[in-house]
Amino acid sequence: MRLPELCDVLAPGGVLVLSLRHVMAPSNVRASLQGGLSGFDHRPFLSDREQSFSILQLTRALSQAGLTVRDLAEVQLWDRQMPLASVHALLKVGIAATRYLVRVPGDRLWVRAERLLPAPGSVLIARTKDDPEALQRTMGALDAFLPASWERVTGEIQERECESWNEAVTRSSGDFLWLLRSGDQPDEESYMRLRHEAPVAPAYRVEESEDAFYGLGGLMIERGALLDMGPLPSELESDLLANEEYLLRASAFGYPFRPVKCSKPWAGQSPEPGPRIAELTPIFLERWDGAGELENPGDPSALEVETPPWELEGRDPRISLCMITKNEESFLEGCLRQVVEHVDEIVLVDTGSEDRTVEIAESFGAKVLHQKWEEDFSKPRNLSLEHATGDWILVLDADEVLSAESACKIRDLAKNKRAAGYHVLFRSAHEDGATGGLTMVRMFRRLPNIEYRFVIHEQVVMSLLEEAKDRNLAILPSSLEVLHYGYTDEIMDKRDKRRRNVELFEKQLAIDPDDVYCLYKYADFLRIIGDRDDDLRAGFHRALSLLRLQAPSTYRQAPFAAEISALLALHYARAGDLEKADELVREGLQRFLPTPNLHYIAANVASSLGRYLEALEQYHHCLGFRDAMLSVPVQPGITGHVSYAGMASCYMQLGDMVRAADWLDAALREEPGYEVAVLLRTICDLNEGALSRAIERITACISANGDSPALRAQGARVLGQLDMWPQACRWFEQAIELCASDDPGLRREAGLSALLGDDLPRAQGHLERADDPVAKAALHLLAVLRGEQRVAPPMGADIDALEDLLRKKGRSDWVEYLSASADRENTNALFAEV
């Protein structure tokens, strides 16, 4: 029996006890033989027959099925921790074993879950003494902002605060748990900031104005993560050490806490050190001694590297800015002015400018080289590298501007002798704002044999990795950020970049038709410009076929591999072939390193196919990529508010309007003008009977972001709920005017609104333009009301649906006319009465 079916069997308040054993299923054995389980391995769907799962996944699955995990217990094979040396050995072979520092996984897991009313969150208030006034201060502060859907659980008075919190956990039902101390006075700003971060990682507060340590007081954490780590460490006879212990446990379990700065003090208390703090501290330090020095698998920091030239010569590293240009006078000065003081030389290769480009470059002291444009971006790039003399290379195009904060950091980054290069975040400026961006390696060491490859979307990474491997160097993330102005529609049209890029892609593929990366970039380019669907589909299919022929180790770490599956699935989904799209995303999740786009498309496909629990899990994965450095472009918002709204939509389909409203509130806190979330939230408002709040929400969104057909239509429906039919009809008419073409569905709704508002001529005009069974039935009703001697409704009229609508709106008299209009014996009498 599946979990949703089991939940339906349980009565409200019913208890489910699960006993789960760790087993070596064939799929897990296969995964182990392929290199061990890690964060890059396939995370199975809930519908998979065999799967490994964490307590976090189990808790989510039960929650999504309508059950709340109240408590769990592990039956331990070993009643001790694993020695540090053993953990170190496991890490060396690629097994993520840092959690074994806390405890070895049990042989059996007992889970107690109850069927309860859903609660998005629970506030757990720890008490270590009987102080009603302190408790009242905390409750009063929460009254000012805490959503009604969040419950409050006051812990029993215990000697230590962790004991009080642990007891409160077993009586709570929220998906997220917010730990407070009696006497804390939290504010709305802190709640909103913590709520924003908690879906990604446990979040705890730090105050901007002081250095006080509040530890777990203020921690907001997902229920499954807390249960996964086990009870809060109440065995330590010091609240201060217990708080430090839990922070370290969280890191060991892969849940590093995110500090959230809060501007207002809470007037709360810090964790008590306890009378035995001096005695317990050395034991605590000994327990964790050496844990911070554990090496991650493949961590280059443990390997020896050669002393770089600048250290041998006792100087700072030199940086060369390398550029290629052609007719860039409108952009070049802004690019160079931002970076000129932070580099030691500028090497610029011009490929035939006819404007002031060369003059501007020379005014900044650039070394200008000339090379004829040969339809190949790598050639001028490599010429610039040949003439550079710096220890490091920074590559920018004229239409790219390094942020002021980033420009000040490049000299410090260049001092890292273990770095072969750095990922730089690029954001593209469009007419509607900057995109979320992607990372590219644009700052790197000038090592021997470094070269760019490919005639378009030229890459230096392959040669850089080849040279870095022998030197034990690594390509590292950085906080450098660049804004790219070259992809606005105006620039693309002015420079005819679309035609040029197509020709260059075809040139590269003529050189190497089996270049998977180029096939991917070409098909993606065709997708972006909205042209040649057949070539787009063929390019993605060929790239995917070539990947399938390669060994898993070849493509496993290549992010673009997952993007091929994601974008091809998106193409089929938009064409209405959801089964094919589903097949592609499943293959992508199993074979490749997942990306946010792949998880998001998988979520949408699963939701469209009615697999809402599966969709929720995929949306959760999207949230885990927030703030991550990615080398593929990510659809804006899918690591935050867009996925929040997707989760809310799934919960609405599952009938859980409480959780839906909570996730929509989170989406609107992050992006107040997100139209999808506004529309869905008004449905929750209607469900709650808050009609006025719904119309206020819509009008506020229209005022802030402009009008749209969807907002006007939803507003009209809300006005209809308020029986304001003339106003509803006007709003539907405004929605129709905003549409690019006439919308028969909106015509029907406008006509019915006019009908219920007794504006019959207006209703007639709209309904005649709506080719719809209900509209036909309404036209028949209008004929009856005008006294026309019709015996039966027209063909295709849905009389039953119209009668249901009229009953709901209190027009039972019209229902009688409709019912009798098909009755030959009573027709004449009724028509006479009308």
Summary of the structure (lengths in Angstrom):
residues: 834
radius of gyration: 31.8
end to end distance: 58.1
largest distance: 109.8
contacts: 2713
relative contact order: 0.05
helix: 50%
strand: 14%
